[in-house]
Amino acid sequence: MRTRRPLIDPLKAPTIKEVAERARTSIATVSYVLNNKDRYLRPELRERVLLAAEELGYVKNAVASSLKGMQRGILAVLVPQFGNNFFTRICVEVESIAQRAGFVVTICNSDESPFQERSILDRLLSQKIDGCILSPALSQSNNAALLERHQVPCIILERTLGEATPDYDFVGHDNFQSGYLATRKLLEAGHRRIAFIGWNSPIPNIHDRKGGYLAAMREFGQPIRPEWILLDELTVEGGRKMAERLPFSEITALVLAHHHEMAKGTLLHLQENGVRWPRDLSLVLIGTPEWHDLLSPSLACIQRPEEEMGRVAATLLLRKLRDPHHREPKSVLPVAFLDGGSIQTISP
């Protein structure tokens, strides 16, 4: 068994030259091995270099590499609601793809603040990140333009940027289909008096969910009742307030088209006031929070493609790192319906 030799100087960071001396080879060879360059080297020489680097505790100087025009191996993901498991699941998949490609991922949360988002990006840019996946706070485009000015490859995630969106690579899911499919499932079960509650948001594609609801109602020849469409703030309290305003004597079903915290507020209000699903009110929730199948009965949900979105966004960013001019059409991924026990079939 080989014994580890002591560090040359435990108080001084080892250099690539010292690795080369210990491995009894050239600095160029050490660089080829440590940077995983496609170059034929004898397996025993490669092993000798890796062992020398390990014994010395050598870590490649990423700053120096970036100054030479090389990648540092650092990607960033900046999302507006890390507490929302929709974004958390995306980040997990991005990190998995990126790590397999040899990158470290820095995950940041703007908390829906464009100012905080700008501050985070300033810090990330100073650290010379190689690329960024950005879901812009409140869909504002200024900070995406900042990345472009610094020539940092960027993927816009989920949040459209209005007229600026075609200028960026974009990966999202079909919000219109979410609202349409949720409403259609209730209509197919015989419901005609269906309410819709959601986030009163400045984000354009969030309102596509309401557009899907309206389209399904019109397709089935149902009148649109403005008092059945309720929007409020993105909080548990906002969900409660909307539930308090629901005309329970008029409706038989409800589309919950908002953030999971808002959904909690709505569901808590229903439970506290003795409204039971599906006996008193049929429900479909857009999204799949961890607790959706722990309720009794479980909730029918619209499942959004979080993992696939993360996979597509990460793969596209890696392609852009290889070729900065690489562009692909907007990726708007479909959703799926997950059945539960919260829809009661009735006679229309």
N, C-alpha and C positions, 0 to 999 in steps of 0.2 A: 504494500500500500504506500502511495506517495505521501510524503509529509509536506505540509505547507511551509514555505519559506517566509520569514518575516518580511513585512513591508520595508522598502528601502528607507523611507522616512515617514513614520506614522503621523507627523505633523504637517506634511506637505502632500498636496494632491499629486498622484502619480501622472506621468506624461506618457504620450504615445511612444516616445523615444525609449523610455524605461521598459515599456511593454515589449518593444522590439528587441531590446538588449536581453531581457529575460527569456524571450522565446527564441533567441539566437536566429533572428531573421531581420529583414529590412522594415523600415517604417511604412513603405508602400504596401508590403504584404499585410502588415497589421491593419492598415486602413481598409484593404480589400475585405479582410475577414470581418472586421467589426461593423462595416457598412453593408454587409451581405451582398457585395457586388458579384455579378455573374462572371466569375473568372475561375478557371480550373486551378485548384491547389491540391496538393496531396492531403488526404484526410488526416494523416498524422501531424502535418504542419498546421493545418487549421485547428486541430485539437490543442496543439502546443500554444498557439496564440491565445485561444480562449482561456486556457488554464492560467497562462501568465497574467492576462487581464483580470481574471478572478482573484488570483493570489494578491495582486497589487491593489485590488479595489478600484480599478480604472473605470471611470465614467466618461463617455465622450462629451467634449465641450460643445454643447448645442449652440451657444452664442457664437463661438468661433466658426462653426459650420455654417450658420446663417450668414455671417459676414462674407463667406466664400461663395455665397449663392446656393448653398445646399439647404435642403429641408431640415427643420429642427425636429420634426416628428411630433408636433403638437397641433391638435385640432381643437376647436371650440364649438360648443353647442350652447346657444343662448335662447332660453324659452321664457315666456311671460308668466307662467303659473306652474312652478315645479311641484306644488302640492296637488295639482290636478293629475291623476294617474294616466290620463291621456298622454300628456307630455312625458311623464316619467317612463312609461313603457317605450315610447319612441327613443328616449335617451339611452335606455338599457340596450336596445338593439343597435343604435349607432355606435356605442362604445364597443360592443362585441365585434362588429364588422371592422372598426378602426383598429382595435387591438390585434386582430389577426393579420392586419396589413402592417403592423409595426408602429402604430401611432398611439400616443397618449391623448386622452380626451379630457378637456376641461369643461365642466358643465356649470353654467351660471343661470341665475334667475333674475329677471328684470322686475318682477312683481308688477307688471303692467305699467311701469313708469318709463316713458321715453328718456327722461333725464338720467335715471339709474342705468338704463340700457346704454346710453352714451358714455357714462362714466366707466362701465364695465368694458366696453369696446376700446376705449382709450387705453385702459390697462392691458387688454389682450394684444392690441396692436404694438404697444411698447415691448411686449414679450416676443414679438415676431412670430405669431401663430402662422401655420401654413395654410389654414383654411377655416371656414366657419359655416355652421348651419344656424340660421337665424330665423326665429319666429317673432316678428316685430311687435313690440308693445303697442297695443291699440292700432295696429296696422299702419303705423307711420313710416314713411319711406326715407327720412333723412339719414338714419343711422346705417341703412343698407347702402346708401350712396357713399357714406364714409368708407366702408369696406372696399367699395369699387375704386374710390380715389387712391386707396393704398394698395390697389392691385392684389387684394386678398381674395382668392376664389371663394364664392359664397353661394349657398343654396337657401332660398327662402322657403320656410316650412309653414304650411297651413294657412298663414295669414296673408291674404292678398294685399297688394299695395296700390290698388286702383289702377290708374293709367300706367303706372310705372311697372306693374307686374310683368308685362311681356319682355321687359329688358333684363329679367333675371331668370335663372333656373328655379323652377317652383315644384314642390312636392306637397300635395294636400289630399284631403278626402272630399267626397261629394256631399256637401252640407244640404244641398237641395234634395238629393235622394234620401237623406236621413229624415227630413221632415215629411217628404212624400210617402215613403215606405211606412213610417210609423202611423200616419193618418190612414193610409190605404188599408192596413191590417185591421184597424178599428172599423172602417167602413165595410170591409168584407165580412166582419163579424156581426153586421146589422146595425151598427151605431150610426146615427145621423147627427146627433147633437153633441159635437166634439169641441172641447175647448183646447186652447194652446197657450202655454206659458213659457216664457223664455227671458233671455238677457237683453236689457235695453242697452245695446252695445254700439259703439262707433265703428266696429269692425264690419266691413261690407258683407263678407261671406257668412257671418253669423246669421244675418237676416235671410240668407238663402233657405234656412230651415223653415222659416215662416212662409217663404215662397212655395216650398214643397207642400206644406199644409194646405195653403190656399188652392194650389193646383189640384190636389187630390179631392178636396171638397167640391170644386167646380166640375171635376170629371164625373163625379157622382150626382151632379145636379143639385148640390146643397147650397142654400143661401149663406153668405158670409155675415156673421153677426159680430160687429166690432167689439161688443162687450165680452165676447168669448175669447178674445186675444189679449193676453195680459203680459206686460214686460216690466221688469224691475231690475234692481242692482244685483251684482254678483256676490251675494252673501246668503247665509242661512236665514237671516232676517228678511231679506228680499223674497226668498221662497215662501216664508210664512205670510208675508203681506199679500202676495198674489193668491195664496190659498184662501185667505180671508175674504178676498173679493170674488171668488168663484161663485157663479149662480147655480148652486147644487140642485135647486128645484127644476132647472131647465136642462142640464147636461147629463149625459150618461157615460161620457168617456173624456179622457184628458191625455194630451201629448205633453210630456215633460221634456222640453227641448233646451235645457240649460245646464250650467255647471253643476257638478255633483253636490257642492255645498248648498246651492239653491234647492236642489232636489231634496236634500235632507230636510230643509226647512218646510217644504211643501208636505212631505210625507209625515213629518212629526205633527204638523197641524191636522192632517187627516186623522191620524191615530188618536190624537188628544181629543178630537171632536167626534169620535165614534164612527168615522167614515171608513168602511172596510172595502178593500178591493178583492175580487171583482164584484162582490155582491152589490155594493152601492155605487161604485165608480170603476170603470175599466181604465187601465193605465198602460202606456208605453213610454219607456224612458230612452232618450237618446244618449248612448254611452253605456259602459259596463263597469261601474265602480265595484270594488272588491266585495261590497255588501249586497249586490243586487240579487244574488241567489241565496243569501242567508235570511232574507225576509220570508215571511209566511203569509200568503203564498209568494213565491218568487216573482220578480218583475219580468215582463216581456221587455226586451231591449233591442235597440239598434246597435250592433257591434261595429265599431269603427276600426279601420285596419292599422292600428298603431304600430305593430311590429313590422308590417310590410312598409309602412311609411318610413320608419327608421332605416330599414334595409335599403330602400330605394334612394333615400337622401344620402346615406353614407357612401353607397356605391357610386352615385353620381359625383359626389365631392372628390372621391379618390380618382375618378377618371379626369376630372378637371385639374387635379394636381399634376397628372401626367401630361395633360394637354390643356393649357389655360383657355384655348379657343373652343374647346368642346362644348357644344350646346345640344340639348334634347328638348322635345316638346314638353309642355307642362304635364306633370303627372298628377291627375286627379283620380284617386283610387276609389273603387266602389265600397259600399257598406253592405251589411248582411243583417237579417232579422233573426233574433234569438227568441224562441218561444218561451213563455213562462206561464205562471198561473194567474196573471193579472188581467186577462181579457175574457169577458163573459159574452157568449154568443146570444144575441137577442133577435127578435123579429123586428125588422125595420118599420 
